[in-house]
Amino acid sequence: MSVNNENLAVKYAMEQCEYTSSENRKLKYCRRQMNQELPGATSVLLFLHGAGERGDNNFKQLYHGAAEVISWSEKNSEKVLLLFPQCPDEEQWVNTPWDALSHTMPEESSSLRLAMGMLDSEIKRTGADVTRIYISGISMGGYGTWDAVSRYPGLFAAAFPVCGGADIAQAPKLKDLPVLTFHGDSDTVVPTSRTREMVAALQAAGNKAVTYIEVPNCGHDSWFTAFRDDASWEWLFSQKNSSLSRQK
C-alpha cells in the first residue's frame, strides 16, 4: 500500500509526540483529543496501522482510519483521545508471518510493548475513562489488535480488528470481549481463514458478543468497508468495560 508525502498529522490536526519507556526506548505516535470541551470522561482509541505505514516520519500511520474516526467523532460529539503509534521500519506489532495459516502467540514485540506503555501513560496523564478503552487495527495492526487483547485481557472495552490473524488458543481469555471484525473474502495477503477460525474459536469459548463481517468480492483492503460504515464506530464507542481488571 503506497502513501504520499503529505503531512497527515497537520491535515488531521494531530500532535506528533514521542514516548520514552523506562528502558529509554522510544516510539513515535500521533494524538488528538476530540471534543474536550464537552462534559464527561474521555474514551480512548488505540489504532495499530498496517505494514505499509511503518517508518519514522510520524504521520504515515494516519493513512488509514484516522479520517474516518475523526469525522465520526466530530459528527457524533464523541469525547475521545485518539492514539496512533508508528511502528518502525523492519519491525512488526506481532513477530509472525502474515500469510501463515496459523501461529502461536510469540513473545511480545518491542513495538507493541512500547505502544502499550504509551497507552498506559496517556490514560494516566489524561485521566481517561478506564471503562472505555478501545483498540483497532488493520492487517499487521489487525494481528496487533488480536495480540494486545490476548496479552492484556480486561483492559479493553472492545476490539475492532480488520483483516488480521490471531492465536486461536487465546480465545478463552476473550470470551467476554465484544469484538467486531472484518475480512475480505478474497484476501491473498492475510488468509481469510485467519479471521474465520478466530471467530469460530471465540464462539466455541462462549463469546456471544462477536460480530464477523466478511466483505464479498474484496481482497486485502476490507478496511474501506469497515471504516466507512458509521455503524462500525457507533458500535465500538457504545461498548463499556465493567470488569475494570487490568492484567499486565
C-alpha positions in Angstrom: 0.0 0.0 0.0 1.6 3.2 -1.1 1.3 6.5 0.7 2.1 10.0 -0.4 4.3 12.5 1.4 1.6 14.9 2.6 1.9 15.5 6.4 -1.3 13.9 7.6 -0.6 15.0 11.2 -1.0 18.6 10.1 -4.0 17.8 7.9 -5.8 16.0 10.7 -4.7 18.4 13.5 -2.8 15.7 15.3 0.0 16.3 17.8 3.2 14.5 16.8 4.6 13.0 20.0 7.3 10.6 21.2 7.0 8.2 24.1 10.1 7.1 26.1 10.0 3.9 28.1 11.7 3.3 31.4 14.4 1.5 29.4 14.9 4.6 27.3 13.3 3.0 24.2 11.3 5.5 22.1 8.2 5.3 20.0 6.7 8.0 17.8 2.9 8.5 17.9 0.2 10.9 17.0 -2.5 12.0 19.3 -5.6 14.1 19.2 -8.2 14.8 21.9 -11.6 15.2 20.3 -14.4 17.4 21.8 -12.5 18.1 25.0 -14.8 21.0 25.7 -17.7 18.6 26.3 -18.6 17.3 29.8 -17.8 13.8 30.9 -14.9 11.5 30.8 -12.7 10.8 27.8 -12.7 7.5 25.9 -9.5 6.2 24.2 -8.9 4.6 20.9 -5.5 2.9 20.2 -5.1 2.3 16.5 -2.4 0.0 15.1 -1.6 0.6 11.4 -0.5 -1.8 8.7 2.9 -2.8 7.3 2.9 -0.1 4.6 2.7 2.7 7.1 5.8 1.8 9.1 8.6 4.3 9.3 9.8 7.3 11.4 8.0 10.4 9.9 5.3 10.1 12.5 2.4 10.8 10.1 2.2 7.9 7.6 0.4 5.8 10.2 -2.6 8.1 9.7 -3.1 7.0 6.1 -6.0 4.6 7.0 -8.6 5.0 9.7 -7.8 8.5 11.0 -10.0 10.5 8.7 -13.0 8.2 9.3 -12.8 8.1 13.1 -12.2 11.9 13.3 -15.2 12.6 11.0 -17.4 10.2 13.0 -16.3 11.7 16.3 -16.9 15.3 15.1 -20.4 14.4 13.8 -21.3 12.5 17.0 -19.6 14.6 19.6 -17.5 11.7 20.9 -15.1 12.9 23.5 -12.2 10.6 22.7 -8.4 10.5 22.8 -7.1 9.1 19.5 -3.7 7.5 19.7 -1.9 6.4 16.5 1.6 4.9 17.2 4.0 4.3 14.3 5.9 1.0 14.1 9.5 1.5 12.9 10.7 0.0 9.6 11.6 -3.7 9.7 9.6 -4.2 13.0 6.1 -5.7 13.5 3.4 -5.4 16.0 3.5 -9.2 16.2 6.5 -11.2 15.1 4.8 -13.8 12.9 4.4 -14.2 9.1 1.2 -12.5 7.8 0.5 -15.2 5.2 0.8 -18.1 7.7 -2.4 -20.2 8.2 -1.9 -20.2 11.9 0.6 -19.1 14.6 1.3 -19.5 18.3 1.5 -16.2 20.2 5.2 -15.3 20.3 7.0 -13.1 22.9 5.6 -9.6 22.9 7.3 -7.5 20.2 9.2 -4.5 21.3 7.0 -2.2 19.3 3.8 -3.5 20.8 5.3 -3.3 24.3 6.1 0.4 23.6 2.7 1.1 22.2 1.1 -0.4 25.3 3.4 1.6 27.6 2.4 4.7 25.7 -1.3 3.9 26.1 -0.9 3.4 29.8 1.0 6.7 30.1 -1.7 8.6 28.2 -4.5 7.0 30.2 -2.9 8.1 33.4 -1.9 11.5 32.1 -5.4 12.4 30.9 -7.5 10.7 33.5 -9.4 8.9 30.7 -12.3 6.6 31.4 -10.8 3.2 32.0 -14.1 1.5 31.2 -14.0 2.9 27.6 -10.5 1.9 26.2 -10.8 0.6 22.6 -8.4 -0.9 20.1 -8.5 -1.3 16.3 -6.0 -2.1 13.6 -5.6 -3.3 10.0 -3.5 -6.1 8.5 -0.3 -6.1 10.6 -2.3 -3.9 13.0 -5.1 -6.4 12.9 -2.6 -9.0 14.2 -1.5 -6.5 16.7 -5.1 -5.9 17.9 -5.7 -9.6 18.5 -2.3 -9.9 20.2 -2.9 -6.9 22.5 -6.3 -8.1 23.7 -4.9 -11.5 24.3 -1.9 -10.2 26.4 -3.9 -7.6 28.3 -7.3 -9.2 28.9 -9.6 -7.0 30.8 -8.0 -3.7 29.6 -10.1 -3.1 26.5 -13.8 -2.5 26.4 -14.0 -3.7 22.8 -11.8 -4.7 19.8 -12.2 -3.8 16.1 -9.5 -5.9 14.2 -9.6 -5.8 10.4 -8.0 -8.5 8.1 -5.7 -9.7 10.8 -4.9 -13.1 12.4 -4.8 -14.5 15.9 -3.6 -17.4 18.0 -6.9 -19.3 18.4 -5.6 -20.8 21.7 -6.1 -17.4 23.2 -9.9 -17.4 22.6 -11.0 -18.5 26.1 -9.3 -15.3 27.5 -11.6 -13.3 25.3 -14.9 -14.9 25.9 -16.4 -11.7 27.4 -14.8 -9.2 25.0 -17.0 -7.5 22.4 -15.4 -7.9 19.0 -16.3 -6.5 15.6 -14.1 -7.9 12.9 -13.9 -7.6 9.1 -12.1 -9.6 6.4 -12.3 -9.7 2.6 -13.5 -13.0 1.2 -10.7 -12.9 -1.4 -7.7 -11.7 0.7 -4.4 -13.1 -0.7 -2.2 -11.2 1.8 -3.7 -12.4 5.1 -5.7 -15.5 4.6 -9.5 -15.0 5.2 -9.4 -18.2 7.2 -7.4 -16.4 10.0 -10.5 -14.4 11.0 -13.0 -17.1 10.3 -11.1 -19.5 12.6 -10.7 -17.0 15.4 -14.3 -16.1 15.3 -15.2 -19.8 15.5 -12.9 -20.2 18.4 -14.4 -17.3 20.2 -17.9 -18.6 19.7 -16.8 -22.0 20.9 -15.4 -20.4 24.0 -18.8 -18.9 24.7 -18.3 -15.3 23.3 -21.8 -14.1 22.4 -20.5 -10.6 21.6 -18.5 -11.2 18.4 -19.7 -10.0 15.0 -17.9 -11.0 11.8 -18.5 -9.3 8.5 -16.9 -10.9 5.5 -16.7 -8.5 2.7 -17.7 -10.0 -0.7 -15.5 -9.7 -3.7 -12.9 -8.0 -1.6 -9.2 -8.6 -1.4 -7.0 -7.2 1.4 -8.4 -3.7 1.7 -11.5 -4.6 3.7 -10.8 -1.6 5.9 -12.5 0.7 3.4 -15.8 -1.1 4.1 -15.2 -1.4 7.8 -14.2 2.2 8.5 -16.6 4.0 6.1 -19.6 2.4 7.8 -20.7 4.7 10.6 -22.3 1.7 12.3 -18.8 0.3 13.0 -17.8 3.4 15.0 -21.2 3.7 16.7 -20.9 0.1 17.8 -17.3 0.5 19.1 -17.8 3.6 21.1 -21.0 2.2 22.7 -19.2 -0.6 24.4 -18.2 -0.3 28.1 -16.0 -2.5 30.2 -17.5 -3.2 33.6 -14.7 -5.5 34.8 -12.0 -2.8 35.2 -9.5 -5.7 35.5 -6.2 -4.6 34.1 -3.9 -7.5 33.9 -0.3 -6.7 32.9 
